[in-house]
Amino acid sequence: MPGKNGFELLQELERVPKVIFTTAFDEYALKAFEVNALDYLLKPIDGKRLSEAINKLKQNITTQKTQKEDRNLLTDKDQFFVKDGEKCWFVKLADVRLFESIGNYAKVYFDNYKPLILKSLNSLEERLDERYFFRVNRKHIVNLKWVEKIESYFNGGLLLELRSGEKIEVSRRQSVKFREMMSL
């Protein structure tokens, strides 16, 4: 790869994909497994080893998918309890337009309220059904049903405008995923 190596590329990613390293150098094998590589293939690549690595990848994806389905994802029809000081609400997820990361907490946007909850954005993302909620960048998860307008933004990104008027930037990487998810 011109300009950087695979390890440098992985460090720049928000979300690290499943990786099978292919290289002519065996000295990086240990480092590859430290970054959770699924396999490490030395060139010239043996067809049988490549097939085994691809089967390992398929099995890993299937296992992850099954685990996600078993996790009891929350949809827009579910509701949850929010307490902010003396105020308490049962909030239907359909009414939540946005989650915003504030350190290890998340701000929940619904109606005219923006209370903090003791959950990180990462833990929320694991529980929310991606058919309704989308992680647009490091700081925000949006309810897709609240998106009113989508505009192109600089560097290949997108800008979402919610029905409530908030404008949220979609990171370049997530813009690609968003476009794929929203197209036929």
C-alpha positions in Angstrom: 0.0 0.0 0.0 1.5 3.3 -0.9 2.0 5.8 1.9 1.2 3.6 4.9 1.0 0.0 6.1 -2.0 -2.1 7.1 -1.5 -1.4 10.8 -1.5 2.4 10.3 -4.7 2.1 8.2 -6.4 0.1 10.9 -5.5 2.7 13.5 -7.3 5.4 11.5 -10.6 3.5 11.2 -13.5 4.3 13.5 -14.7 0.7 13.2 -12.2 -2.0 12.5 -13.4 -4.6 9.9 -12.6 -8.3 9.9 -9.0 -8.5 8.6 -7.0 -11.3 6.9 -3.5 -10.1 6.4 -1.7 -11.1 3.2 2.0 -10.3 3.1 5.4 -11.6 2.1 6.8 -10.7 5.6 6.4 -13.2 8.5 7.7 -10.8 11.2 4.4 -9.0 11.5 2.3 -12.1 12.3 2.3 -11.6 16.1 1.3 -7.9 15.7 -1.5 -8.9 13.3 -3.1 -11.1 15.9 -2.7 -8.3 18.5 -5.1 -6.2 16.4 -7.5 -9.2 16.2 -6.7 -10.3 12.6 -8.7 -13.4 11.6 -5.7 -14.9 9.8 -2.2 -14.1 8.4 -1.3 -15.5 5.0 2.2 -15.5 3.6 2.8 -14.9 -0.1 2.8 -16.8 -2.3 -0.6 -17.7 -1.0 -1.6 -21.3 -1.0 -5.2 -21.8 -2.4 -6.1 -24.2 0.4 -5.0 -21.7 3.1 -6.9 -18.9 1.4 -10.0 -21.1 1.3 -9.6 -21.9 5.0 -9.2 -18.2 5.9 -12.3 -17.2 3.9 -14.3 -20.0 5.6 -13.1 -18.7 9.0 -14.3 -15.2 8.0 -17.7 -16.6 6.9 -18.1 -18.5 10.1 -17.1 -15.5 12.2 -19.7 -13.3 10.4 -22.4 -15.9 10.9 -21.6 -16.2 14.6 -21.7 -12.5 15.0 -25.0 -12.1 13.2 -26.6 -14.8 15.4 -25.3 -13.2 18.6 -26.7 -9.9 17.5 -30.1 -11.4 16.7 -30.1 -13.1 20.1 -29.4 -9.8 22.0 -33.0 -8.6 22.1 -32.6 -5.4 20.1 -34.8 -2.4 20.9 -37.0 -1.1 18.1 -38.8 2.2 17.7 -41.9 0.5 19.4 -40.0 -0.1 22.7 -39.8 2.4 25.5 -37.3 3.0 28.3 -37.1 4.9 31.6 -35.2 8.2 31.9 -34.5 10.0 35.2 -33.0 13.4 35.2 -32.8 14.9 38.7 -36.4 15.0 40.0 -38.0 14.5 36.5 -38.8 11.0 35.2 -40.1 9.8 31.9 -41.1 6.6 30.1 -39.8 7.5 26.6 -40.9 5.6 23.5 -37.9 5.1 21.2 -40.0 6.4 18.3 -40.0 9.8 20.0 -36.2 9.9 20.4 -34.8 11.7 17.4 -31.1 11.7 18.5 -28.6 10.3 20.9 -25.4 12.4 21.5 -22.3 11.3 23.2 -21.1 13.3 26.2 -18.1 11.3 27.5 -19.4 8.0 29.0 -22.9 9.4 29.0 -25.5 10.0 26.3 -27.8 12.9 25.9 -31.3 11.8 24.7 -33.2 14.2 22.5 -37.0 13.8 22.7 -39.8 16.4 22.8 -38.2 19.5 24.2 -36.0 17.5 26.6 -32.3 16.6 26.5 -31.6 14.6 29.7 -28.4 12.6 30.2 -28.5 8.8 30.7 -25.7 6.7 32.2 -25.0 4.8 28.9 -22.2 5.3 26.4 -23.1 5.7 22.7 -21.3 2.4 22.0 -23.5 0.4 24.5 -26.6 2.1 23.1 -25.6 1.3 19.5 -25.3 -2.4 20.5 -28.9 -2.4 21.8 -30.6 -0.3 19.1 -32.0 -1.9 16.0 -30.1 -0.6 13.0 -33.2 -0.6 10.9 -34.4 2.4 12.9 -31.2 3.9 14.5 -28.0 4.8 12.7 -24.6 5.8 14.1 -23.8 8.7 11.8 -20.5 9.7 13.5 -18.5 9.3 16.7 -20.9 11.6 18.6 -24.4 10.8 17.3 -27.0 8.1 16.6 -30.0 9.3 14.8 -33.5 7.9 14.5 -33.9 7.4 10.8 -37.6 8.2 10.9 -36.8 11.7 12.1 -34.6 12.4 9.0 -36.3 15.0 6.9 -33.6 16.1 4.5 -30.2 14.8 3.3 -27.7 17.0 1.6 -24.2 16.3 0.2 -21.5 17.7 2.4 -17.8 18.4 1.9 -15.3 15.5 1.4 -18.0 13.0 0.4 -19.9 13.3 3.7 -23.6 14.0 4.2 -25.6 16.4 6.3 -28.9 15.2 7.8 -31.6 17.6 8.8 -34.1 16.2 11.3 -37.7 17.2 11.5 -36.9 19.1 14.7 -34.4 21.3 12.8 -31.1 19.8 14.1 -28.5 19.3 11.5 -26.1 16.4 12.0 -23.0 15.7 9.9 -22.5 12.1 8.7 -18.9 11.1 8.7 -17.3 10.2 5.4 -17.1 6.5 6.3 -20.6 6.3 7.6 -21.9 8.2 4.6 -20.9 5.3 2.4 -22.7 2.9 4.7 -25.7 5.2 4.9 -26.0 5.5 1.1 -25.7 1.7 0.7 -28.4 1.1 3.4 -30.8 3.7 1.9 -30.5 2.7 -1.7 -32.5 -0.1 -3.5 
